[in-house]
Amino acid sequence: MHVDAQAGPVSPLEQLLLDKNYPAFQARAYKDAASGNAEANFLIGKAQHLGLGVPIDLYEAKEWYDKALALGSARAAHNMGIMALDQDNRKEAIASFKKALSMGFNNPTLFNLGRAYSPLRPRYPDQLEGTLVLSQEAADYFTQAYAIDKSAETASRAGRQYVQMIDCLRLQKEYGMPPGKYDRAALLKEAVHWLTIAMDANSANAMTNYGALMLLENKTQEARVAFLKGAAGGNALAHHHLGEMAEREGGAGAIKQALAYYKEAHRLGLAGALSDVERLKGQ
């Protein structure tokens, strides 16, 4: 749903695409596109973008999306944003998503604006203030998106942005930086609110993010419970956190336990866990 969505009832032309009746779709779509039909131009672009009945060709997809946008297709603007975001061109993605939003295409544009604004974890002190600004922007879009889609994933992502903001405030304090305009107590309230919504829907991502929040609150046991729930739901990062906790706490079998968690984190796709696996194998 977050890659593309219908602006209304599915047209007969789009139904052909959904039904994978590609020969009939292409015959009709190219004819309609030649007569200036915005949806036909958009759907040809979408087929090229996603490889629906034809090989994926992003250059051709953009050409067709550009034609559709010139004819008034908000969905084309949205999908151009997706293409840019997939290429990690966030500036271009945001511009395209905002164009789609201005044309009245709210869902899933709001969600994807949240994705586009979501910053990576800061590596240096001078990145903290910018991360706070971007995380707040992302959280605002995710909360607006939730009003439409009521998705646990959307609520979890909103909560995650507030957790990151709290972590940034912690780092600013550690670096002796002056406190900014953000109210930690208010951010904590928002983080708990949104993560609770998602956890109530059994979101493993939200449980993992809640565990991270509890670590920031120095509530180790509550963090462990949340990570165990996230790990049971298949969240790779939850396994990694549990591995780190096992290493820190030590005790009988700690290395073996940590290694098992890191191996599972790597199996589930967390690339960074491999270095931990190799490190502990040498002990």
Backbone hydrogen bonds in HBPLUS format (Angstrom, degrees):
<---DONOR---> <-ACCEPTOR-->    atom                        ^
c    i                          cat <-CA-CA->   ^        H-A-AA   ^      H-
h    n   atom  resd res      DA  || num        DHA   H-A  angle D-A-AA Bond
n    s   type  num  typ     dist DA aas  dist angle  dist       angle   num
A0015-GLN N   A0011-SER O   2.91 MM   4  6.11 150.8  1.99 151.8 161.0     1
A0016-LEU N   A0012-PRO O   3.23 MM   4  6.48 143.8  2.37 139.3 146.4     2
A0016-LEU N   A0013-LEU O   3.20 MM   3  5.38 127.8  2.48  98.3 110.6     3
A0017-LEU N   A0014-GLU O   3.00 MM   3  5.07 118.5  2.39  96.1 111.3     4
A0018-LEU N   A0014-GLU O   2.88 MM   4  6.25 159.3  1.93 154.0 160.1     5
A0019-ASP N   A0015-GLN O   2.80 MM   4  5.94 147.0  1.91 146.1 155.1     6
A0021-ASN N   A0016-LEU O   2.90 MM   5  5.17 154.2  1.96 166.3 164.1     7
A0020-LYS N   A0017-LEU O   3.05 MM   3  5.02 156.5  2.11 102.1 108.9     8
A0025-PHE N   A0021-ASN O   2.94 MM   4  6.11 157.2  1.99 152.7 160.2     9
A0026-GLN N   A0022-TYR O   2.86 MM   4  5.98 173.0  1.87 159.0 159.5    10
A0027-ALA N   A0023-PRO O   3.07 MM   4  6.21 162.9  2.10 147.1 151.9    11
A0028-ARG N   A0024-ALA O   3.15 MM   4  6.28 161.5  2.19 146.6 151.1    12
A0029-ALA N   A0025-PHE O   2.70 MM   4  5.72 166.4  1.71 160.7 165.6    13
A0030-TYR N   A0026-GLN O   3.14 MM   4  5.94 172.2  2.15 143.7 146.2    14
A0032-ASP N   A0028-ARG O   2.92 MM   4  6.15 164.9  1.94 156.6 160.7    15
A0033-ALA N   A0029-ALA O   2.75 MM   4  5.91 157.6  1.80 152.0 159.3    16
A0034-ALA N   A0030-TYR O   3.11 MM   4  6.14 152.3  2.19 136.8 142.9    17
A0035-SER N   A0032-ASP O   3.07 MM   3  5.27 137.6  2.26  99.6 111.6    18
A0037-ASN N   A0032-ASP O   3.19 MM   5  5.55 155.7  2.25 140.1 140.9    19
A0036-GLY N   A0033-ALA O   2.96 MM   3  5.21 162.5  1.99 113.2 115.8    20
A0041-ASN N   A0037-ASN O   3.21 MM   4  6.51 162.0  2.24 152.0 156.5    21
A0042-PHE N   A0038-ALA O   2.94 MM   4  6.20 158.7  1.98 150.9 157.4    22
A0043-LEU N   A0039-GLU O   2.81 MM   4  6.04 165.3  1.83 157.2 160.4    23
A0044-ILE N   A0040-ALA O   3.00 MM   4  6.17 154.3  2.07 148.5 154.8    24
A0045-GLY N   A0041-ASN O   3.10 MM   4  6.30 157.7  2.15 143.8 150.0    25
A0046-LYS N   A0042-PHE O   2.81 MM   4  6.15 150.1  1.90 148.2 157.8    26
A0047-ALA N   A0043-LEU O   2.90 MM   4  6.08 155.4  1.96 144.2 150.1    27
A0048-GLN N   A0044-ILE O   3.06 MM   4  6.35 158.3  2.11 147.6 152.9    28
A0049-HIS N   A0045-GLY O   2.81 MM   4  5.97 151.1  1.90 146.6 155.8    29
A0050-LEU N   A0046-LYS O   2.91 MM   4  6.02 163.2  1.94 155.1 157.1    30
A0051-GLY N   A0047-ALA O   2.81 MM   4  5.44 121.2  2.16 137.4 149.8    31
A0052-LEU N   A0047-ALA O   2.90 MM   5  4.53 153.6  1.97 127.8 135.1    32
A0057-ASP N   A0048-GLN O   2.98 MM   9  5.30 158.6  2.03 132.6 139.1    33
A0061-ALA N   A0057-ASP O   2.89 MM   4  6.11 156.7  1.94 150.5 158.3    34
A0062-LYS N   A0058-LEU O   2.98 MM   4  6.10 162.3  2.01 144.2 147.5    35
A0063-GLU N   A0059-TYR O   3.11 MM   4  6.41 154.5  2.18 145.1 152.3    36
A0064-TRP N   A0060-GLU O   3.01 MM   4  6.34 161.2  2.05 156.0 159.4    37
A0065-TYR N   A0061-ALA O   2.82 MM   4  6.07 159.9  1.86 154.0 160.7    38
A0066-ASP N   A0062-LYS O   2.79 MM   4  5.93 156.1  1.85 149.4 155.4    39
A0067-LYS N   A0063-GLU O   3.15 MM   4  6.46 153.9  2.22 142.5 148.9    40
A0068-ALA N   A0064-TRP O   2.90 MM   4  6.18 159.3  1.95 149.9 155.9    41
A0069-LEU N   A0065-TYR O   2.79 MM   4  5.99 158.5  1.84 152.8 158.5    42
A0070-ALA N   A0066-ASP O   3.01 MM   4  6.22 157.4  2.06 145.7 151.5    43
A0071-LEU N   A0067-LYS O   3.20 MM   4  6.46 129.5  2.46 135.6 148.5    44
A0071-LEU N   A0068-ALA O   3.02 MM   3  5.05 133.7  2.24  95.4 108.8    45
A0073-SER N   A0068-ALA O   2.97 MM   5  5.34 159.4  2.01 132.0 133.4    46
A0072-GLY N   A0069-LEU O   2.89 MM   3  4.97 161.8  1.92 107.4 112.5    47
A0078-HIS N   A0074-ALA O   3.00 MM   4  6.35 158.7  2.05 150.6 156.5    48
A0079-ASN N   A0075-ARG O   2.93 MM   4  6.17 166.5  1.95 151.1 153.8    49
A0080-MET N   A0076-ALA O   2.93 MM   4  6.09 145.3  2.06 146.4 155.8    50
A0081-GLY N   A0077-ALA O   3.13 MM   4  6.40 142.7  2.27 139.9 149.5    51
A0081-GLY N   A0078-HIS O   2.95 MM   3  5.09 123.0  2.28  97.5 112.6    52
A0082-ILE N   A0078-HIS O   3.06 MM   4  6.53 144.4  2.19 142.5 152.9    53
A0083-MET N   A0079-ASN O   2.99 MM   4  6.27 159.4  2.03 145.5 149.9    54
A0084-ALA N   A0080-MET O   3.05 MM   4  6.28 159.6  2.09 144.5 149.7    55
A0085-LEU N   A0081-GLY O   2.85 MM   4  6.05 157.5  1.90 149.6 156.3    56
A0086-ASP N   A0082-ILE O   2.86 MM   4  6.05 157.6  1.91 152.8 158.6    57
A0087-GLN N   A0083-MET O   3.22 MM   4  6.45 132.0  2.46 135.7 147.5    58
A0087-GLN N   A0084-ALA O   3.09 MM   3  5.10 132.6  2.32  94.3 107.5    59
A0089-ASN N   A0084-ALA O   2.82 MM   5  5.08 164.1  1.85 154.9 149.4    60
A0088-ASP N   A0085-LEU O   2.90 MM   3  4.78 158.7  1.94 107.8 110.9    61
A0093-ALA N   A0089-ASN O   2.97 MM   4  6.16 156.4  2.03 149.3 157.1    62
A0094-ILE N   A0090-ARG O   2.84 MM   4  5.97 165.5  1.86 152.6 155.3    63
A0095-ALA N   A0091-LYS O   3.14 MM   4  6.36 159.4  2.18 144.3 149.9    64
A0096-SER N   A0092-GLU O   3.01 MM   4  6.24 159.1  2.05 149.5 154.7    65
A0097-PHE N   A0093-ALA O   2.85 MM   4  6.08 165.8  1.87 157.5 161.8    66
A0098-LYS N   A0094-ILE O   2.87 MM   4  5.99 160.1  1.91 149.7 155.3    67
A0099-LYS N   A0095-ALA O   3.02 MM   4  6.19 142.9  2.16 137.8 147.9    68
A0100-ALA N   A0096-SER O   2.97 MM   4  6.33 157.9  2.02 150.4 155.5    69
A0101-LEU N   A0097-PHE O   2.84 MM   4  6.13 155.2  1.90 148.7 156.2    70
A0102-SER N   A0098-LYS O   2.90 MM   4  6.06 152.4  1.97 141.7 148.7    71
A0103-MET N   A0099-LYS O   3.15 MM   4  6.40 127.5  2.44 137.1 150.6    72
A0103-MET N   A0100-ALA O   3.07 MM   3  5.07 135.9  2.27  94.5 107.3    73
A0105-PHE N   A0100-ALA O   2.99 MM   5  5.40 162.0  2.03 150.1 144.8    74
A0104-GLY N   A0101-LEU O   2.97 MM   3  5.14 160.2  2.01 109.2 112.7    75
A0110-LEU N   A0106-ASN O   2.96 MM   4  5.83 167.9  1.98 158.0 154.5    76
A0112-ASN N   A0108-PRO O   3.05 MM   4  6.33 163.3  2.08 155.9 160.6    77
A0113-LEU N   A0109-THR O   2.83 MM   4  6.07 142.8  1.97 150.3 160.9    78
A0114-GLY N   A0110-LEU O   3.08 MM   4  6.39 150.5  2.17 143.3 150.8    79
A0114-GLY N   A0111-PHE O   3.05 MM   3  5.11 117.2  2.46  94.3 109.6    80
A0115-ARG N   A0111-PHE O   3.04 MM   4  6.50 148.5  2.14 143.4 152.3    81
A0116-ALA N   A0112-ASN O   2.89 MM   4  6.09 158.1  1.94 143.1 148.9    82
A0117-TYR N   A0113-LEU O   2.96 MM   4  6.16 149.7  2.06 148.9 155.8    83
A0118-SER N   A0114-GLY O   3.03 MM   4  6.05 133.0  2.26 140.7 152.7    84
A0118-SER N   A0115-ARG O   3.24 MM   3  5.19 133.0  2.47  94.0 106.6    85
A0127-GLN N   A0124-TYR O   2.97 MM   3  5.54 162.2  2.01 120.1 125.6    86
A0128-LEU N   A0125-PRO O   3.13 MM   3  5.54 165.7  2.15 114.9 119.4    87
A0131-THR N   A0127-GLN O   2.96 MM   4  6.11 151.4  2.04 148.8 157.5    88
A0132-LEU N   A0128-LEU O   2.96 MM   4  6.25 154.5  2.03 151.4 157.9    89
A0133-VAL N   A0129-GLU O   3.11 MM   4  6.43 158.7  2.16 149.5 154.5    90
A0134-LEU N   A0130-GLY O   2.99 MM   4  6.23 166.5  2.01 151.8 155.1    91
A0135-SER N   A0131-THR O   2.83 MM   4  5.91 162.0  1.86 151.7 157.1    92
A0136-GLN N   A0132-LEU O   3.01 MM   4  6.14 157.1  2.07 145.7 151.5    93
A0137-GLU N   A0133-VAL O   3.06 MM   4  6.31 156.4  2.12 145.6 152.2    94
A0138-ALA N   A0134-LEU O   2.83 MM   4  6.09 162.8  1.86 152.8 157.6    95
A0139-ALA N   A0135-SER O   2.84 MM   4  6.01 163.7  1.87 149.3 154.0    96
A0140-ASP N   A0136-GLN O   2.98 MM   4  6.17 156.1  2.04 145.6 151.8    97
A0141-TYR N   A0137-GLU O   3.14 MM   4  6.49 155.3  2.20 148.5 154.3    98
A0142-PHE N   A0138-ALA O   2.93 MM   4  6.23 160.8  1.97 155.5 161.3    99
A0143-THR N   A0139-ALA O   2.91 MM   4  6.11 158.3  1.96 152.5 158.0   100
A0144-GLN N   A0140-ASP O   3.08 MM   4  6.28 150.7  2.17 140.9 148.8   101
A0145-ALA N   A0141-TYR O   2.85 MM   4  6.08 152.9  1.93 146.8 155.0   102
A0146-TYR N   A0142-PHE O   2.88 MM   4  6.12 148.8  1.98 145.0 153.2   103
A0148-ILE N   A0145-ALA O   2.92 MM   3  5.36 147.4  2.02 109.0 119.2   104
A0149-ASP N   A0145-ALA O   2.87 MM   4  6.17 168.9  1.88 162.4 164.1   105
A0150-LYS N   A0146-TYR O   2.93 MM   4  4.75 151.8  2.01 123.0 130.4   106
A0155-ALA N   A0151-SER O   3.09 MM   4  6.45 161.9  2.12 151.2 155.4   107
A0156-SER N   A0152-ALA O   2.85 MM   4  6.02 158.1  1.90 149.6 156.2   108
A0157-ARG N   A0153-GLU O   2.94 MM   4  6.16 156.9  1.99 147.7 153.4   109
A0158-ALA N   A0154-THR O   3.01 MM   4  6.29 153.2  2.09 147.2 154.6   110
A0159-GLY N   A0155-ALA O   2.95 MM   4  6.22 165.2  1.98 151.5 155.2   111
A0160-ARG N   A0156-SER O   2.86 MM   4  6.10 152.9  1.93 147.7 155.7   112
A0161-GLN N   A0157-ARG O   3.18 MM   4  6.42 149.5  2.27 143.9 149.8   113
A0162-TYR N   A0158-ALA O   3.35 MM   4  6.78 152.2  2.43 147.3 154.2   114
A0163-VAL N   A0159-GLY O   3.00 MM   4  6.36 151.6  2.08 150.2 158.9   115
A0164-GLN N   A0160-ARG O   2.96 MM   4  6.24 156.6  2.01 148.2 154.3   116
A0165-MET N   A0161-GLN O   3.02 MM   4  6.30 148.8  2.12 141.2 149.6   117
A0166-ILE N   A0162-TYR O   3.04 MM   4  6.33 154.6  2.11 146.3 152.3   118
A0167-ASP N   A0163-VAL O   2.97 MM   4  6.28 154.1  2.04 149.2 156.5   119
A0168-CYS N   A0164-GLN O   2.91 MM   4  6.19 150.7  2.00 146.0 154.0   120
A0169-LEU N   A0165-MET O   3.00 MM   4  6.34 151.8  2.08 146.8 153.9   121
A0170-ARG N   A0166-ILE O   3.03 MM   4  6.36 149.9  2.13 142.9 151.2   122
A0171-LEU N   A0167-ASP O   2.99 MM   4  6.31 157.6  2.04 149.9 155.4   123
A0172-GLN N   A0168-CYS O   2.87 MM   4  6.14 156.9  1.92 150.3 156.8   124
A0173-LYS N   A0169-LEU O   3.07 MM   4  6.28 154.2  2.14 143.5 149.9   125
A0174-GLU N   A0170-ARG O   2.97 MM   4  6.30 155.9  2.03 148.1 155.1   126
A0175-TYR N   A0171-LEU O   2.92 MM   4  6.14 152.5  2.00 150.9 157.7   127
A0177-MET N   A0172-GLN O   2.81 MM   5  5.05 156.3  1.87 163.9 158.6   128
A0176-GLY N   A0173-LYS O   3.07 MM   3  5.05 156.0  2.13 101.6 108.8   129
A0187-LEU N   A0183-ASP O   3.01 MM   4  6.31 157.2  2.06 154.4 161.6   130
A0188-LEU N   A0184-ARG O   2.83 MM   4  6.07 157.8  1.88 155.0 161.1   131
A0189-LYS N   A0185-ALA O   3.05 MM   4  6.27 155.5  2.11 143.2 149.4   132
A0190-GLU N   A0186-ALA O   3.06 MM   4  6.34 156.7  2.11 146.5 152.2   133
A0191-ALA N   A0187-LEU O   2.88 MM   4  6.12 162.7  1.91 152.8 157.7   134
A0192-VAL N   A0188-LEU O   3.00 MM   4  6.18 171.2  2.00 154.8 156.5   135
A0193-HIS N   A0189-LYS O   3.00 MM   4  6.10 158.1  2.05 143.5 150.3   136
A0194-TRP N   A0190-GLU O   3.02 MM   4  6.23 173.4  2.02 160.4 159.7   137
A0195-LEU N   A0191-ALA O   2.97 MM   4  6.00 163.2  2.00 152.4 157.9   138
A0196-THR N   A0192-VAL O   2.90 MM   4  5.79 150.5  1.98 142.4 150.3   139
A0197-ILE N   A0193-HIS O   3.22 MM   4  6.50 154.9  2.29 144.1 150.0   140
A0198-ALA N   A0194-TRP O   3.26 MM   4  6.55 161.7  2.30 145.0 148.9   141
A0199-MET N   A0195-LEU O   2.75 MM   4  5.96 156.5  1.81 150.3 157.9   142
A0200-ASP N   A0196-THR O   2.89 MM   4  5.97 154.0  1.96 148.7 154.6   143
A0201-ALA N   A0198-ALA O   2.99 MM   3  5.12 142.3  2.14  99.4 111.0   144
A0203-SER N   A0198-ALA O   3.10 MM   5  5.45 153.2  2.18 135.7 139.5   145
A0202-ASN N   A0199-MET O   2.82 MM   3  4.82 154.2  1.89 112.5 113.1   146
A0207-MET N   A0203-SER O   3.07 MM   4  6.37 156.7  2.13 146.6 153.1   147
A0208-THR N   A0204-ALA O   3.02 MM   4  6.19 154.4  2.09 144.3 150.7   148
A0209-ASN N   A0205-ASN O   2.92 MM   4  6.20 160.0  1.96 150.1 155.8   149
A0210-TYR N   A0206-ALA O   2.78 MM   4  5.98 149.7  1.87 147.3 156.2   150
A0211-GLY N   A0207-MET O   2.97 MM   4  6.20 147.9  2.07 139.5 148.0   151
A0212-ALA N   A0208-THR O   3.04 MM   4  6.42 152.3  2.12 146.5 153.5   152
A0213-LEU N   A0209-ASN O   2.96 MM   4  6.26 149.1  2.06 142.2 150.9   153
A0214-MET N   A0210-TYR O   2.88 MM   4  6.19 154.2  1.95 149.8 156.5   154
A0215-LEU N   A0211-GLY O   3.01 MM   4  6.36 145.4  2.14 145.5 154.9   155
A0216-LEU N   A0212-ALA O   3.14 MM   4  6.48 152.9  2.22 142.7 149.5   156
A0217-GLU N   A0213-LEU O   3.00 MM   4  6.35 132.3  2.23 138.7 152.6   157
A0219-LYS N   A0214-MET O   2.81 MM   5  5.11 173.5  1.81 155.7 153.5   158
A0218-ASN N   A0215-LEU O   2.95 MM   3  4.86 159.6  1.99 104.4 109.5   159
A0223-ALA N   A0219-LYS O   2.96 MM   4  6.18 149.1  2.05 148.9 158.8   160
A0224-ARG N   A0220-THR O   2.89 MM   4  6.18 156.7  1.94 152.1 158.0   161
A0225-VAL N   A0221-GLN O   3.08 MM   4  6.36 161.3  2.11 150.0 153.9   162
A0226-ALA N   A0222-GLU O   3.11 MM   4  6.31 161.4  2.15 144.3 149.2   163
A0227-PHE N   A0223-ALA O   2.85 MM   4  6.12 161.5  1.89 155.9 161.3   164
A0228-LEU N   A0224-ARG O   2.88 MM   4  6.07 158.2  1.92 151.9 157.8   165
A0229-LYS N   A0225-VAL O   3.10 MM   4  6.38 151.3  2.19 143.8 151.0   166
A0230-GLY N   A0226-ALA O   2.90 MM   4  6.20 156.8  1.95 149.1 156.2   167
A0231-ALA N   A0227-PHE O   2.73 MM   4  5.92 159.0  1.77 153.4 159.0   168
A0232-ALA N   A0228-LEU O   2.95 MM   4  6.10 152.7  2.02 140.2 147.5   169
A0233-GLY N   A0229-LYS O   3.13 MM   4  6.36 132.9  2.36 136.1 148.0   170
A0233-GLY N   A0230-GLY O   3.08 MM   3  5.08 130.9  2.33  93.7 107.3   171
A0235-ASN N   A0230-GLY O   3.05 MM   5  5.46 162.0  2.08 143.2 142.6   172
A0234-GLY N   A0231-ALA O   2.93 MM   3  5.06 161.2  1.97 109.1 112.9   173
A0239-HIS N   A0235-ASN O   3.42 MM   4  6.83 154.9  2.49 146.6 152.1   174
A0240-HIS N   A0236-ALA O   3.08 MM   4  6.47 154.0  2.15 146.8 154.5   175
A0241-HIS N   A0237-LEU O   2.88 MM   4  6.17 160.0  1.92 152.0 156.6   176
A0242-LEU N   A0238-ALA O   3.00 MM   4  6.26 158.6  2.05 148.7 154.4   177
A0243-GLY N   A0239-HIS O   2.94 MM   4  6.24 148.1  2.04 145.8 154.7   178
A0244-GLU N   A0240-HIS O   2.97 MM   4  6.31 157.0  2.02 151.9 157.6   179
A0245-MET N   A0241-HIS O   2.91 MM   4  6.20 156.9  1.96 151.2 157.7   180
A0246-ALA N   A0242-LEU O   2.95 MM   4  6.15 157.0  2.00 145.6 151.6   181
A0247-GLU N   A0243-GLY O   3.04 MM   4  6.31 159.6  2.08 149.8 154.9   182
A0248-ARG N   A0244-GLU O   2.96 MM   4  6.20 162.9  1.99 151.6 156.1   183
A0249-GLU N   A0245-MET O   2.98 MM   4  6.06 161.6  2.01 152.3 156.8   184
A0250-GLY N   A0246-ALA O   3.01 MM   4  5.99 140.8  2.16 143.2 152.5   185
A0254-ALA N   A0251-GLY O   3.15 MM   3  5.49 157.5  2.20 135.6 131.4   186
A0257-GLN N   A0253-GLY O   2.92 MM   4  6.06 158.5  1.96 151.8 158.2   187
A0258-ALA N   A0254-ALA O   2.81 MM   4  5.97 163.4  1.83 151.8 156.7   188
A0259-LEU N   A0255-ILE O   2.85 MM   4  5.97 160.7  1.88 149.1 154.7   189
A0260-ALA N   A0256-LYS O   3.09 MM   4  6.30 152.3  2.17 141.9 148.7   190
A0261-TYR N   A0257-GLN O   3.09 MM   4  6.43 154.7  2.16 148.5 155.0   191
A0262-TYR N   A0258-ALA O   2.91 MM   4  6.20 162.7  1.94 156.3 160.9   192
A0263-LYS N   A0259-LEU O   2.89 MM   4  6.04 158.8  1.93 149.6 155.5   193
A0264-GLU N   A0260-ALA O   3.12 MM   4  6.29 155.5  2.18 141.9 148.0   194
A0265-ALA N   A0261-TYR O   2.91 MM   4  6.17 153.3  1.98 147.6 155.7   195
A0266-HIS N   A0262-TYR O   2.91 MM   4  6.17 156.7  1.96 149.2 155.0   196
A0267-ARG N   A0263-LYS O   2.89 MM   4  6.15 157.5  1.94 145.7 152.5   197
A0268-LEU N   A0264-GLU O   2.95 MM   4  6.12 144.4  2.08 144.1 152.8   198
A0270-LEU N   A0265-ALA O   2.99 MM   5  5.54 163.0  2.02 150.6 146.4   199
A0269-GLY N   A0266-HIS O   2.96 MM   3  5.17 159.6  2.00 107.7 113.6   200
A0273-ALA N   A0270-LEU O   3.05 MM   3  5.71 157.8  2.10 119.4 126.1   201
A0274-LEU N   A0271-ALA O   3.18 MM   3  6.00 163.6  2.21 123.3 127.0   202
A0276-ASP N   A0273-ALA O   3.06 MM   3  5.22 123.6  2.39  99.7 114.1   203
A0277-VAL N   A0273-ALA O   3.01 MM   4  6.37 153.2  2.08 152.1 160.2   204
A0278-GLU N   A0274-LEU O   2.97 MM   4  6.26 165.9  1.99 156.8 159.3   205
A0279-ARG N   A0275-SER O   2.93 MM   4  6.03 150.0  2.02 138.1 146.9   206
A0280-LEU N   A0276-ASP O   3.00 MM   4  6.15 164.7  2.02 150.2 152.9   207
A0281-LYS N   A0277-VAL O   2.99 MM   4  6.12 145.5  2.11 145.8 155.9   208
A0282-GLY N   A0279-ARG O   3.32 MM   3  5.58 142.3  2.48  99.3 108.9   209
A0283-GLN N   A0280-LEU O   3.06 MM   3  5.26 164.4  2.08 108.8 113.5   210
